[in-house]
């Protein structure tokens, strides 16, 4: 399944951003609208780099679909950054 | 005790096979033997099922790769130290390995040369998804201590969960 939501939170010692729930599924709207252009870019890049564009699309699709579950937490200098992809 | 093991022992008890043959058969079924009800296969590197002990889940069931980095203030140079906790789905890493297959053949030589120059002597064309599986199977709980100049260390823990 493709990523639907991303959770982002940044906490600094003197500043606290509320946890943001980013609706990644809304990106489908521009992606669908731009899909012919994206396809052309993939085919062009495939020809330029002598790789199979369909294979490239398949690999990028696989990577996109496996992104949910990614969880990154970094704490440095009292600042805490939290990113989670659902 | 699983069914295959029981059958081999019964054949040995009935005198149909010798002790040596039984041992060979038991060794042959050990890596791929299916766990019986209530029994599970051990992790890579631990004893598996021979004594009937129930141990942790096999590595193939792991879903995520977790990387923990803990550096104190003196090492990171940042007040309060630095902690990095990253969880990446293993499927994402598998897809990433497949990405290497998209690299044009003529670029492989240049990349291998650059890797070797920076102290990573690997051949990119030889990296396959199977290698990743092998790595995951053997990645039990890896801890790397990076020593600093003043004797302080940064702890890097890598494990599958």
gemmi code that builds the backbone of each chain (N, CA, C; Angstrom):
import gemmi

chains = {
    "A": [
        ("UNK", (0.843, -1.197, 0.000), (0.000, 0.000, 0.000), (0.884, 1.254, 0.000)),
        ("UNK", (0.481, 2.229, -0.752), (1.274, 3.468, -0.821), (1.103, 4.278, 0.475)),
        ("UNK", (2.041, 5.155, 0.779), (1.920, 5.944, 2.008), (0.686, 6.846, 1.969)),
        ("UNK", (-0.069, 6.835, 3.024), (-1.284, 7.654, 3.088), (-1.128, 8.879, 3.974)),
        ("UNK", (-0.366, 8.695, 5.033), (-0.199, 9.792, 6.000), (1.258, 9.875, 6.461)),
        ("UNK", (1.678, 11.070, 6.760), (2.990, 11.244, 7.384), (2.771, 12.048, 8.660)),
        ("UNK", (3.426, 11.626, 9.707), (3.312, 12.344, 10.981), (4.634, 13.047, 11.228)),
        ("UNK", (4.557, 14.329, 11.489), (5.766, 15.122, 11.703), (5.631, 15.902, 12.999)),
        ("UNK", (6.654, 15.827, 13.815), (6.639, 16.587, 15.072), (8.038, 17.120, 15.354)),
        ("UNK", (8.119, 18.383, 15.693), (9.409, 18.990, 16.055), (9.230, 19.671, 17.408)),
        ("UNK", (10.100, 19.289, 18.336), (10.049, 19.897, 19.672), (11.408, 20.494, 20.000)),
        ("UNK", (11.443, 21.765, 20.206), (12.684, 22.438, 20.603), (12.520, 22.886, 22.049)),
        ("UNK", (13.614, 23.223, 22.759), (13.494, 23.613, 24.173), (12.514, 24.775, 24.409)),
        ("UNK", (12.492, 25.739, 23.510), (11.628, 26.900, 23.735), (10.527, 27.013, 22.695)),
        ("UNK", (10.290, 25.959, 21.990), (9.310, 26.032, 20.907), (8.780, 24.625, 20.644)),
        ("UNK", (7.511, 24.528, 20.489), (6.905, 23.212, 20.281), (5.888, 23.286, 19.151)),
        ("UNK", (6.167, 22.529, 18.109), (5.238, 22.503, 16.980), (4.216, 21.392, 17.224)),
        ("UNK", (2.949, 21.668, 17.041), (1.975, 20.586, 17.240), (2.204, 19.474, 16.215)),
        ("UNK", (1.882, 18.286, 16.629), (2.090, 17.134, 15.749), (1.265, 17.312, 14.462)),
        ("UNK", (1.950, 17.233, 13.331), (1.269, 17.430, 12.047), (0.962, 16.082, 11.394)),
        ("UNK", (-0.241, 15.933, 10.953), (-0.634, 14.731, 10.217), (-0.784, 15.157, 8.748)),
        ("UNK", (0.163, 14.799, 7.943), (0.161, 15.240, 6.545), (-0.547, 14.213, 5.662)),
        ("UNK", (-1.614, 14.628, 5.004), (-2.370, 13.667, 4.175), (-1.681, 13.411, 2.825)),
        ("UNK", (-0.806, 12.436, 2.814), (-0.042, 12.158, 1.589), (-0.939, 11.643, 0.460)),
        ("UNK", (-2.077, 11.069, 0.851), (-2.965, 10.514, -0.186), (-3.482, 11.617, -1.123)),
        ("UNK", (-3.465, 12.864, -0.621), (-3.912, 13.979, -1.467), (-2.935, 14.240, -2.624)),
        ("UNK", (-1.713, 13.744, -2.463), (-0.728, 13.917, -3.542), (-1.126, 13.149, -4.795)),
        ("UNK", (-2.037, 12.198, -4.610), (-2.489, 11.431, -5.779), (-3.142, 12.328, -6.822)),
        ("UNK", (-3.764, 13.402, -6.362), (-4.464, 14.294, -7.312), (-3.470, 14.908, -8.317)),
        ("UNK", (-2.420, 15.608, -7.841), (-1.459, 16.129, -8.835), (-0.724, 15.016, -9.583)),
        ("UNK", (-0.460, 13.884, -8.878), (0.273, 12.791, -9.542), (-0.544, 12.233, -10.707)),
        ("UNK", (-1.837, 12.065, -10.490), (-2.693, 11.541, -11.570), (-2.780, 12.550, -12.714)),
        ("UNK", (-2.899, 13.824, -12.347), (-2.976, 14.862, -13.385), (-1.678, 14.943, -14.195)),
        ("UNK", (-0.562, 14.749, -13.503), (0.740, 14.857, -14.177), (1.263, 13.511, -14.679)),
        ("UNK", (0.467, 12.454, -14.552), (0.961, 11.112, -14.890), (1.512, 10.983, -16.317)),
        ("UNK", (0.881, 11.627, -17.345), (1.495, 11.507, -18.683), (2.908, 12.096, -18.721)),
        ("UNK", (3.059, 13.219, -18.015), (4.374, 13.872, -17.982), (5.388, 13.003, -17.216)),
        ("UNK", (4.936, 12.436, -16.110), (5.818, 11.577, -15.298), (6.250, 10.364, -16.118)),
        ("UNK", (5.308, 9.821, -16.856), (5.610, 8.668, -17.704), (6.660, 9.034, -18.754)),
        ("UNK", (6.471, 10.222, -19.349), (7.442, 10.688, -20.360), (8.835, 10.847, -19.745)),
        ("UNK", (8.875, 11.379, -18.530), (10.159, 11.571, -17.836), (10.835, 10.219, -17.615)),
        ("UNK", (10.047, 9.225, -17.172), (10.599, 7.892, -16.931), (11.123, 7.278, -18.238)),
        ("UNK", (10.324, 7.403, -19.313), (10.727, 6.820, -20.597), (11.978, 7.532, -21.119)),
        ("UNK", (11.986, 8.870, -20.995), (13.145, 9.653, -21.438), (14.399, 9.280, -20.660)),
        ("UNK", (14.248, 9.179, -19.339), (15.389, 8.815, -18.497), (15.852, 7.396, -18.821)),
        ("UNK", (14.899, 6.518, -19.104), (15.228, 5.135, -19.456), (16.047, 5.062, -20.726)),
        ("UNK", (15.647, 5.880, -21.713), (16.385, 5.901, -22.987), (17.769, 6.523, -22.770)),
        ("UNK", (17.804, 7.619, -22.011), (19.075, 8.318, -21.783), (20.081, 7.449, -21.030)),
        ("UNK", (19.572, 6.723, -20.028), (20.486, 5.914, -19.207), (20.512, 4.443, -19.620)),
        ("UNK", (19.870, 4.131, -20.723), (19.838, 2.772, -21.285), (19.356, 1.743, -20.262)),
        ("UNK", (18.275, 2.089, -19.602), (17.638, 1.120, -18.693), (16.176, 0.961, -19.126)),
        ("UNK", (15.614, -0.126, -18.724), (14.224, -0.408, -19.066), (13.304, 0.506, -18.236)),
        ("UNK", (12.562, 1.431, -18.861), (11.727, 2.354, -18.073), (10.645, 1.645, -17.268)),
        ("UNK", (10.126, 0.531, -17.796), (9.077, -0.208, -17.072), (9.633, -0.826, -15.796)),
        ("UNK", (10.874, -1.281, -15.912), (11.534, -1.867, -14.739), (11.787, -0.773, -13.694)),
        ("UNK", (12.177, 0.399, -14.205), (12.431, 1.529, -13.292), (11.145, 1.917, -12.565)),
        ("UNK", (10.046, 1.965, -13.329), (8.755, 2.309, -12.710), (8.391, 1.267, -11.656)),
        ("UNK", (8.620, -0.006, -11.993), (8.290, -1.091, -11.051), (9.087, -0.960, -9.751)),
        ("UNK", (10.375, -0.659, -9.890), (11.231, -0.541, -8.694), (10.811, 0.665, -7.850)),
        ("UNK", (10.551, 1.799, -8.511), (10.133, 2.989, -7.758), (8.777, 2.762, -7.087)),
        ("UNK", (7.919, 2.052, -7.767), (6.602, 1.730, -7.197), (6.754, 0.843, -5.965)),
        ("UNK", (7.634, -0.150, -6.088), (7.900, -1.045, -4.943), (8.433, -0.250, -3.759)),
        ("UNK", (9.346, 0.666, -4.044), (9.930, 1.468, -2.957), (8.865, 2.346, -2.305)),
        ("UNK", (8.013, 2.903, -3.133), (6.939, 3.757, -2.619), (5.980, 2.954, -1.734)),
        ("UNK", (5.655, 1.763, -2.204), (4.687, 0.930, -1.474), (5.252, 0.376, -0.168)),
        ("UNK", (6.570, 0.332, -0.053), (7.161, -0.238, 1.164), (7.556, 0.848, 2.172)),
        ("UNK", (7.302, 2.084, 1.829), (7.648, 3.188, 2.745), (6.851, 3.197, 4.054)),
        ("UNK", (5.541, 2.854, 4.046), (4.806, 2.886, 5.321), (5.480, 2.013, 6.389)),
        ("UNK", (5.541, 2.567, 7.574), (6.218, 1.850, 8.664), (7.548, 2.497, 9.009)),
        ("UNK", (7.997, 3.391, 8.137), (9.265, 4.087, 8.398), (9.076, 5.058, 9.568)),
        ("UNK", (10.013, 5.017, 10.456), (9.911, 5.798, 11.693), (11.294, 6.366, 12.006)),
        ("UNK", (11.393, 7.664, 12.049), (12.687, 8.310, 12.313), (12.532, 9.238, 13.503)),
        ("UNK", (13.382, 9.047, 14.520), (13.365, 9.931, 15.703), (14.798, 10.394, 15.949)),
        ("UNK", (14.982, 11.675, 15.929), (16.321, 12.232, 16.161), (16.230, 13.253, 17.290)),
        ("UNK", (17.115, 13.109, 18.259), (17.180, 14.065, 19.360), (18.592, 14.634, 19.405)),
        ("UNK", (18.696, 15.919, 19.271), (20.014, 16.552, 19.334), (19.837, 17.968, 19.857)),
        ("UNK", (20.720, 18.345, 20.772), (20.739, 19.702, 21.308), (19.378, 20.100, 21.884)),
        ("UNK", (18.715, 19.133, 22.513), (17.417, 19.414, 23.125), (16.262, 19.470, 22.139)),
        ("UNK", (16.564, 19.309, 20.874), (15.512, 19.349, 19.850), (15.169, 17.922, 19.438)),
        ("UNK", (13.897, 17.667, 19.374), (13.440, 16.329, 19.050), (12.643, 16.376, 17.746)),
        ("UNK", (13.045, 15.561, 16.791), (12.333, 15.503, 15.509), (11.787, 14.094, 15.328)),
        ("UNK", (10.535, 14.027, 14.998), (9.877, 12.731, 14.845), (9.149, 12.696, 13.500)),
        ("UNK", (9.459, 11.710, 12.695), (8.803, 11.545, 11.395), (8.341, 10.096, 11.283)),
        ("UNK", (7.111, 9.933, 10.944), (6.585, 8.576, 10.780), (5.719, 8.542, 9.526)),
        ("UNK", (5.884, 7.509, 8.745), (5.079, 7.379, 7.528), (4.106, 6.222, 7.719)),
        ("UNK", (2.854, 6.515, 7.491), (1.809, 5.492, 7.701), (1.163, 5.099, 6.371)),
    ],
    "B": [
        ("UNK", (8.468, -32.221, 19.113), (9.266, -32.869, 18.059), (8.481, -32.847, 16.747)),
        ("UNK", (9.136, -32.466, 15.663), (8.366, -32.395, 14.424), (8.278, -33.772, 13.748)),
        ("UNK", (7.402, -33.844, 12.756), (7.046, -35.133, 12.144), (8.241, -35.815, 11.466)),
        ("UNK", (9.038, -35.046, 10.738), (10.205, -35.618, 10.037), (11.188, -36.264, 11.011)),
        ("UNK", (11.452, -35.525, 12.088), (12.397, -36.024, 13.094), (11.868, -37.323, 13.723)),
        ("UNK", (10.560, -37.345, 14.025), (9.935, -38.525, 14.624), (10.062, -39.742, 13.697)),
        ("UNK", (9.804, -39.499, 12.385), (9.876, -40.601, 11.418), (11.279, -41.182, 11.344)),
        ("UNK", (12.263, -40.282, 11.345), (13.663, -40.744, 11.272), (14.001, -41.578, 12.506)),
        ("UNK", (13.589, -41.104, 13.670), (13.878, -41.834, 14.909), (13.145, -43.180, 14.951)),
        ("UNK", (11.933, -43.204, 14.404), (11.181, -44.471, 14.351), (11.866, -45.471, 13.419)),
        ("UNK", (12.382, -44.968, 12.279), (13.109, -45.829, 11.345), (14.370, -46.374, 11.989)),
        ("UNK", (15.016, -45.521, 12.789), (16.231, -45.951, 13.494), (15.882, -47.014, 14.532)),
        ("UNK", (14.786, -46.773, 15.268), (14.353, -47.729, 16.301), (13.955, -49.063, 15.673)),
        ("UNK", (13.352, -48.999, 14.460), (12.926, -50.228, 13.779), (14.090, -50.934, 13.095)),
        ("UNK", (15.260, -50.317, 13.109), (16.447, -50.925, 12.502), (16.490, -50.789, 10.989)),
        ("UNK", (15.634, -49.918, 10.439), (15.615, -49.742, 8.979), (16.812, -48.919, 8.503)),
        ("UNK", (17.299, -48.052, 9.344), (18.481, -47.237, 8.995), (19.489, -47.325, 10.147)),
        ("UNK", (20.734, -47.045, 9.810), (21.782, -47.064, 10.844), (21.820, -45.724, 11.573)),
        ("UNK", (22.566, -45.708, 12.663), (22.678, -44.470, 13.454), (23.324, -43.362, 12.624)),
        ("UNK", (24.317, -43.748, 11.792), (24.992, -42.749, 10.946), (24.027, -42.140, 9.929)),
        ("UNK", (23.215, -43.020, 9.338), (22.230, -42.537, 8.352), (21.206, -41.607, 9.026)),
        ("UNK", (20.800, -42.015, 10.226), (19.838, -41.187, 10.970), (20.412, -39.819, 11.271)),
        ("UNK", (21.690, -39.825, 11.633), (22.342, -38.546, 11.948), (22.394, -37.655, 10.704)),
        ("UNK", (22.744, -38.289, 9.564), (22.816, -37.521, 8.308), (21.438, -36.942, 7.944)),
        ("UNK", (20.422, -37.776, 8.113), (19.059, -37.321, 7.784), (18.609, -36.188, 8.700)),
        ("UNK", (18.930, -36.349, 9.981), (18.548, -35.295, 10.932), (19.254, -33.981, 10.615)),
        ("UNK", (20.529, -34.094, 10.226), (21.276, -32.888, 9.856), (20.682, -32.262, 8.607)),
        ("UNK", (20.261, -33.129, 7.663), (19.719, -32.631, 6.387), (18.398, -31.902, 6.576)),
        ("UNK", (17.572, -32.383, 7.495), (16.250, -31.739, 7.653), (16.300, -30.536, 8.586)),
        ("UNK", (17.385, -30.397, 9.327), (17.436, -29.352, 10.357), (17.206, -27.925, 9.841)),
        ("UNK", (17.905, -27.450, 8.758), (17.699, -26.054, 8.376), (16.316, -25.751, 7.833)),
        ("UNK", (15.734, -26.708, 7.123), (14.449, -26.415, 6.485), (13.272, -27.098, 7.136)),
        ("UNK", (13.481, -27.709, 8.323), (12.390, -28.457, 8.931), (11.270, -27.539, 9.391)),
        ("UNK", (10.025, -27.948, 9.129), (8.881, -27.136, 9.523), (8.618, -27.311, 10.996)),
        ("UNK", (8.363, -26.238, 11.728), (8.107, -26.380, 13.145), (6.756, -27.040, 13.422)),
        ("UNK", (6.751, -27.883, 14.423), (5.492, -28.525, 14.809), (4.676, -27.556, 15.642)),
        ("UNK", (3.442, -27.979, 16.000), (2.573, -27.123, 16.815), (3.249, -26.762, 18.123)),
        ("UNK", (3.284, -25.487, 18.452), (3.848, -25.052, 19.723), (5.358, -25.001, 19.742)),
        ("UNK", (5.965, -25.252, 18.579), (7.421, -25.221, 18.520), (7.831, -24.231, 17.451)),
        ("UNK", (8.906, -23.536, 17.669), (9.344, -22.596, 16.642), (10.824, -22.766, 16.372)),
        ("UNK", (11.199, -22.309, 15.189), (12.590, -22.424, 14.793), (13.373, -21.299, 15.449)),
        ("UNK", (14.620, -21.580, 15.840), (15.429, -20.577, 16.511), (15.983, -19.550, 15.559)),
        ("UNK", (16.535, -18.484, 16.125), (17.177, -17.445, 15.344), (18.491, -17.973, 14.798)),
        ("UNK", (19.002, -17.261, 13.801), (20.294, -17.637, 13.248), (21.339, -17.565, 14.344)),
        ("UNK", (22.144, -18.599, 14.429), (23.202, -18.591, 15.431), (22.801, -19.249, 16.727)),
        ("UNK", (21.530, -19.486, 16.949), (21.121, -20.157, 18.180), (20.703, -21.582, 17.855)),
        ("UNK", (20.653, -22.441, 18.869), (20.281, -23.825, 18.623), (18.807, -23.892, 18.284)),
        ("UNK", (18.457, -24.774, 17.360), (17.075, -24.796, 16.906), (16.428, -26.153, 17.095)),
        ("UNK", (15.419, -26.170, 17.898), (14.503, -27.290, 17.972), (15.040, -28.647, 18.356)),
        ("UNK", (16.349, -28.897, 18.358), (16.866, -30.239, 18.584), (16.464, -30.769, 19.949)),
        ("UNK", (16.500, -29.914, 20.953), (16.142, -30.370, 22.288), (14.695, -30.021, 22.624)),
        ("UNK", (13.962, -29.578, 21.622), (12.563, -29.261, 21.850), (12.336, -27.919, 22.489)),
        ("UNK", (13.403, -27.125, 22.632), (13.250, -25.823, 23.287), (12.538, -24.851, 22.348)),
        ("UNK", (11.768, -23.964, 22.931), (11.074, -22.953, 22.144), (11.820, -21.639, 22.283)),
        ("UNK", (12.293, -21.152, 21.161), (13.070, -19.915, 21.170), (12.385, -18.873, 20.309)),
        ("UNK", (13.035, -17.727, 20.105), (12.455, -16.579, 19.413), (12.080, -16.855, 17.971)),
        ("UNK", (11.369, -15.880, 17.338), (10.934, -16.067, 15.967), (12.105, -16.029, 14.996)),
        ("UNK", (11.980, -16.705, 13.841), (13.078, -16.675, 12.893), (13.231, -15.294, 12.292)),
        ("UNK", (14.422, -15.010, 11.761), (14.715, -13.701, 11.209), (13.828, -13.373, 10.012)),
        ("UNK", (13.402, -14.435, 9.284), (12.609, -14.183, 8.089), (11.284, -13.507, 8.444)),
        ("UNK", (10.866, -13.611, 9.716), (9.617, -12.982, 10.141), (9.825, -11.517, 10.513)),
        ("UNK", (11.085, -11.099, 10.596), (11.363, -9.709, 10.952), (10.806, -8.790, 9.878)),
        ("UNK", (10.258, -7.670, 10.323), (9.650, -6.734, 9.373), (10.453, -5.455, 9.229)),
        ("UNK", (11.178, -5.109, 10.270), (11.859, -3.814, 10.258), (13.329, -3.941, 10.642)),
        ("UNK", (14.088, -3.000, 10.131), (15.482, -2.871, 10.547), (15.554, -1.641, 11.444)),
        ("UNK", (16.073, -1.810, 12.631), (16.160, -0.700, 13.580), (17.631, -0.311, 13.744)),
        ("UNK", (17.906, 0.959, 13.632), (19.268, 1.472, 13.842), (19.207, 2.499, 14.965)),
        ("UNK", (19.955, 2.250, 16.016), (20.004, 3.167, 17.161), (21.414, 3.717, 17.292)),
        ("UNK", (21.515, 5.010, 17.342), (22.830, 5.644, 17.519), (22.755, 6.506, 18.767)),
        ("UNK", (23.669, 6.287, 19.693), (23.693, 7.094, 20.917), (25.075, 7.688, 21.096)),
        ("UNK", (25.135, 9.001, 21.000), (26.407, 9.693, 21.179), (26.257, 10.694, 22.302)),
        ("UNK", (27.189, 10.657, 23.245), (27.080, 11.629, 24.338), (27.655, 12.987, 23.894)),
        ("UNK", (27.538, 13.926, 24.782), (27.893, 15.313, 24.456), (29.336, 15.448, 23.984)),
        ("UNK", (30.231, 14.722, 24.656), (31.645, 14.863, 24.335), (31.962, 14.346, 22.936)),
        ("UNK", (31.174, 13.358, 22.481), (31.439, 12.779, 21.150), (30.794, 13.587, 20.043)),
        ("UNK", (29.548, 13.963, 20.268), (28.821, 14.638, 19.182), (29.145, 16.129, 19.108)),
        ("UNK", (29.614, 16.669, 20.234), (29.886, 18.101, 20.261), (28.609, 18.921, 20.386)),
        ("UNK", (27.494, 18.219, 20.545), (26.196, 18.903, 20.667), (25.728, 18.764, 22.109)),
        ("UNK", (25.248, 19.849, 22.665), (24.797, 19.865, 24.060), (23.683, 18.831, 24.271)),
        ("UNK", (23.865, 18.007, 25.268), (22.847, 17.008, 25.590), (22.973, 15.717, 24.804)),
        ("UNK", (23.987, 15.645, 23.952), (24.193, 14.418, 23.174), (23.205, 14.276, 22.031)),
        ("UNK", (23.386, 13.206, 21.292), (22.528, 12.971, 20.129), (22.014, 11.543, 20.154)),
        ("UNK", (20.758, 11.394, 19.874), (20.173, 10.065, 19.774), (19.456, 9.954, 18.432)),
        ("UNK", (19.754, 8.922, 17.713), (19.073, 8.679, 16.439), (18.427, 7.293, 16.521)),
        ("UNK", (17.168, 7.254, 16.229), (16.431, 6.003, 16.277), (15.648, 5.883, 14.959)),
        ("UNK", (16.104, 5.005, 14.095), (15.488, 4.881, 12.775), (14.951, 3.464, 12.590)),
        ("UNK", (13.711, 3.389, 12.148), (13.121, 2.085, 11.834), (12.742, 2.101, 10.350)),
        ("UNK", (13.306, 1.163, 9.613), (13.044, 1.104, 8.165), (12.452, -0.268, 7.839)),
        ("UNK", (11.363, -0.304, 7.074), (10.830, -1.625, 6.697), (11.835, -2.403, 5.849)),
        ("UNK", (11.982, -3.672, 6.138), (12.940, -4.490, 5.379), (12.544, -4.584, 3.908)),
        ("UNK", (11.239, -4.514, 3.650), (10.772, -4.552, 2.259), (11.313, -3.351, 1.480)),
        ("UNK", (11.439, -2.234, 2.173), (11.974, -1.029, 1.544), (13.439, -1.251, 1.165)),
        ("UNK", (14.175, -1.918, 2.044), (15.582, -2.206, 1.750), (15.698, -3.180, 0.583)),
        ("UNK", (14.789, -4.159, 0.553), (14.801, -5.131, -0.555), (14.548, -4.407, -1.881)),
        ("UNK", (13.578, -3.486, -1.860), (13.286, -2.713, -3.080), (14.484, -1.836, -3.437)),
        ("UNK", (15.157, -1.326, -2.421), (16.341, -0.497, -2.653), (17.468, -1.267, -3.311)),
        ("UNK", (17.612, -2.528, -2.921), (18.652, -3.367, -3.546), (18.325, -3.564, -5.024)),
        ("UNK", (17.026, -3.704, -5.322), (16.614, -3.867, -6.728), (16.917, -2.605, -7.541)),
        ("UNK", (16.940, -1.491, -6.837), (17.262, -0.221, -7.501), (18.666, -0.271, -8.110)),
        ("UNK", (19.556, -1.011, -7.451), (20.933, -1.132, -7.947), (20.963, -1.773, -9.333)),
        ("UNK", (19.947, -2.603, -9.620), (19.927, -3.271, -10.926), (19.608, -2.283, -12.056)),
        ("UNK", (19.122, -1.101, -11.690), (18.805, -0.091, -12.714), (20.030, 0.725, -13.132)),
        ("UNK", (21.078, 0.596, -12.347), (22.281, 1.371, -12.669), (22.882, 0.810, -13.961)),
        ("UNK", (23.128, 1.670, -14.953), (23.669, 1.184, -16.223), (24.977, 0.407, -16.032)),
        ("UNK", (25.152, -0.609, -16.853), (26.324, -1.493, -16.726), (27.632, -0.716, -16.826)),
        ("UNK", (27.642, 0.318, -17.697), (28.895, 1.058, -17.890), (29.270, 1.895, -16.663)),
        ("UNK", (28.260, 2.163, -15.806), (28.534, 2.958, -14.602), (29.030, 2.080, -13.450)),
        ("UNK", (28.822, 0.767, -13.563), (29.223, -0.138, -12.472), (30.705, -0.040, -12.154)),
        ("UNK", (31.516, -0.031, -13.216), (32.975, 0.025, -13.045), (33.397, 1.283, -12.295)),
        ("UNK", (32.821, 2.400, -12.706), (33.169, 3.678, -12.069), (32.746, 3.697, -10.601)),
        ("UNK", (31.555, 3.151, -10.347), (31.059, 3.125, -8.960), (31.920, 2.210, -8.083)),
        ("UNK", (32.257, 1.030, -8.626), (33.102, 0.099, -7.867), (34.446, 0.746, -7.527)),
        ("UNK", (34.968, 1.464, -8.517), (36.262, 2.141, -8.329), (36.142, 3.205, -7.227)),
        ("UNK", (35.039, 3.972, -7.276), (34.831, 5.028, -6.269), (34.647, 4.423, -4.881)),
        ("UNK", (33.905, 3.310, -4.797), (33.703, 2.633, -3.504), (35.048, 2.170, -2.936)),
        ("UNK", (35.846, 1.555, -3.794), (37.153, 1.035, -3.360), (38.045, 2.184, -2.885)),
        ("UNK", (37.975, 3.299, -3.613), (38.792, 4.466, -3.268), (38.441, 4.989, -1.881)),
        ("UNK", (37.161, 4.864, -1.497), (36.713, 5.356, -0.191), (36.673, 4.255, 0.865)),
        ("UNK", (37.380, 3.169, 0.601), (37.530, 2.118, 1.610), (36.387, 1.144, 1.702)),
        ("UNK", (35.528, 1.082, 0.688), (34.429, 0.103, 0.685), (34.606, -0.792, -0.551)),
        ("UNK", (35.408, -1.823, -0.434), (35.694, -2.636, -1.618), (34.549, -3.606, -1.946)),
        ("UNK", (33.531, -3.102, -2.607), (32.414, -3.967, -3.002), (32.203, -3.884, -4.512)),
        ("UNK", (31.629, -4.961, -5.041), (31.296, -4.970, -6.462), (29.782, -4.841, -6.563)),
        ("UNK", (29.341, -3.731, -7.094), (27.914, -3.402, -7.108), (27.075, -4.440, -7.859)),
        ("UNK", (27.623, -4.943, -8.948), (26.867, -5.895, -9.768), (26.619, -7.215, -9.040)),
        ("UNK", (27.411, -7.444, -7.984), (27.245, -8.708, -7.250), (26.249, -8.595, -6.098)),
        ("UNK", (25.745, -7.404, -5.852), (24.769, -7.250, -4.765), (23.395, -7.657, -5.292)),
        ("UNK", (22.833, -8.657, -4.648), (21.539, -9.189, -5.072), (20.584, -9.210, -3.861)),
        ("UNK", (19.269, -9.238, -4.101), (18.339, -9.312, -2.966), (18.617, -10.499, -2.042)),
        ("UNK", (19.144, -11.595, -2.613), (19.452, -12.772, -1.789), (20.522, -12.438, -0.753)),
        ("UNK", (21.475, -11.558, -1.135), (22.540, -11.176, -0.204), (21.942, -10.461, 1.010)),
        ("UNK", (20.920, -9.669, 0.741), (20.261, -8.933, 1.825), (19.579, -9.909, 2.780)),
        ("UNK", (18.933, -10.940, 2.201), (18.269, -11.950, 3.034), (19.291, -12.628, 3.945)),
        ("UNK", (20.449, -12.942, 3.344), (21.506, -13.599, 4.101), (21.982, -12.700, 5.246)),
        ("UNK", (22.106, -11.429, 4.919), (22.549, -10.452, 5.921), (21.536, -10.358, 7.060)),
        ("UNK", (20.245, -10.308, 6.695), (19.188, -10.208, 7.710), (19.190, -11.441, 8.597)),
        ("UNK", (19.379, -12.616, 7.969), (19.389, -13.871, 8.730), (20.499, -13.889, 9.781)),
        ("UNK", (21.601, -13.241, 9.448), (22.743, -13.279, 10.363), (22.839, -12.048, 11.255)),
        ("UNK", (21.907, -11.119, 11.050), (21.940, -9.892, 11.841), (21.117, -10.096, 13.101)),
        ("UNK", (21.748, -10.557, 14.141), (21.020, -10.851, 15.368), (20.871, -9.570, 16.184)),
        ("UNK", (21.933, -9.089, 16.693), (21.919, -7.850, 17.465), (23.324, -7.281, 17.398)),
        ("UNK", (23.549, -6.456, 16.397), (24.890, -5.938, 16.145), (25.089, -4.621, 16.876)),
        ("UNK", (26.150, -4.549, 17.661), (26.488, -3.294, 18.333), (27.881, -2.877, 17.896)),
        ("UNK", (27.982, -1.673, 17.397), (29.280, -1.155, 16.961), (29.641, -0.002, 17.881)),
        ("UNK", (30.808, -0.089, 18.494), (31.303, 1.004, 19.326), (32.314, 1.794, 18.517)),
        ("UNK", (31.995, 3.047, 18.271), (32.927, 3.901, 17.521), (33.748, 4.680, 18.547)),
        ("UNK", (35.051, 4.409, 18.577), (35.920, 5.061, 19.567), (36.322, 6.464, 19.128)),
        ("UNK", (36.234, 7.371, 20.066), (36.677, 8.739, 19.813), (38.108, 8.925, 20.289)),
        ("UNK", (38.636, 10.118, 20.096), (40.032, 10.386, 20.470), (40.242, 10.353, 21.977)),
        ("UNK", (39.238, 10.804, 22.747), (39.389, 10.888, 24.195), (38.856, 9.656, 24.923)),
        ("UNK", (38.728, 8.575, 24.242), (38.293, 7.329, 24.865), (36.788, 7.163, 24.954)),
        ("UNK", (36.035, 8.162, 24.548), (34.565, 8.063, 24.556), (34.110, 7.271, 23.339)),
        ("UNK", (32.949, 6.671, 23.464), (32.454, 5.874, 22.332), (31.031, 6.279, 21.938)),
        ("UNK", (30.749, 6.043, 20.676), (29.381, 6.202, 20.175), (28.858, 4.792, 19.955)),
        ("UNK", (27.700, 4.506, 20.512), (27.130, 3.171, 20.363), (26.163, 3.155, 19.176)),
        ("UNK", (26.392, 2.223, 18.269), (25.494, 2.049, 17.129), (24.941, 0.631, 17.213)),
        ("UNK", (23.647, 0.522, 17.389), (23.007, -0.796, 17.478), (22.163, -1.021, 16.230)),
        ("UNK", (22.335, -2.157, 15.612), (21.556, -2.495, 14.423), (20.917, -3.857, 14.657)),
        ("UNK", (19.618, -3.936, 14.519), (18.948, -5.223, 14.693), (17.634, -5.254, 13.928)),
        ("UNK", (17.146, -6.460, 13.708), (15.868, -6.634, 13.017), (14.793, -6.916, 14.054)),
        ("UNK", (13.585, -6.454, 13.773), (12.495, -6.699, 14.741), (11.199, -7.022, 13.999)),
    ],
}
model = gemmi.Model(1)
for chain_id, residues in chains.items():
    chain = gemmi.Chain(chain_id)
    for i, (resn, *xyz) in enumerate(residues, 1):
        res = gemmi.Residue()
        res.name, res.seqid = resn, gemmi.SeqId(i, " ")
        for name, pos in zip(("N", "CA", "C"), xyz):
            atom = gemmi.Atom()
            atom.name, atom.element = name, gemmi.Element(name[0])
            atom.pos, atom.b_iso = gemmi.Position(*pos), 0.0
            res.add_atom(atom)
        chain.add_residue(res)
    model.add_chain(chain)
structure = gemmi.Structure()
structure.add_model(model)
structure.setup_entities()
